[in-house]
Amino acid sequence: MLQRLVDATAVAAEIARVRSLSGGALRRRWQAVFGRPPPEHLTADLLRRMIANRVQEEAFGTLDRATLKLLDGLARRAGSRPAERNLKIGTVLVRDYQGRRHTVTVEPDGYVWEGQPYSSLSAIARAITGTAWSGPRFFALKSCTPTERPEAAHGPAPPPAPIIRRATTVSPCNPTGALAAPNPFDPQE
């Protein structure tokens, strides 16, 4: 970040003035700062925040190109990151299917089921069921609406075992991976 000689109290005072703006004055200030009318869909709070950010950028400078590129890459990767990869390495997923218990371990490069490495939970679910399943849904990491179930496209699939509806995580607090008692306030149970 480029260092500039700036009076921080003057910047704080300017931001306080921006916070006090409303209606037409806020829109005129936006026009002066950005050189175009404000987008209609932005709230007054967001307009104030964006103007304040610009005031700070002009006073103190912005991030260097490398940092901006790094942050952009992190934001893009986090936005497209599947829910299943939020699992910590070492997590064990347990699913009963057709009377058989299936255990999957989360590894740094994917998953391990029956000693074989897999790159996705969906590949494991497909190997277990013989049909196209969403792995996160099969292991109850993601909810499923009736129209998104695989049987809608592939005919009726055997229902999951009624006793275990959710994958369990083996952890120090739950070393056996046993299911907790049903929650009476949870409509899914």
Buried (B, 14 or more C-beta within 10 A) or exposed (E): EEEEEEEEEEBBEBBEBBBEBEEEEBBEBBEEBBEEEBEEEEEEEEBBBBBBEBBBEBBBEBEEEEEEEEEEEEEEEEEEEEEBEEBEEEBBBBBBBEEEEBBBBBEEEBBBBEEEEBEBBBBBBBBBBEBEBBBBBBBBBBEBEEEEBBEEEEEEBEEBBEEBBBBBBBEEEEEEBEBEEEEEEEEEE
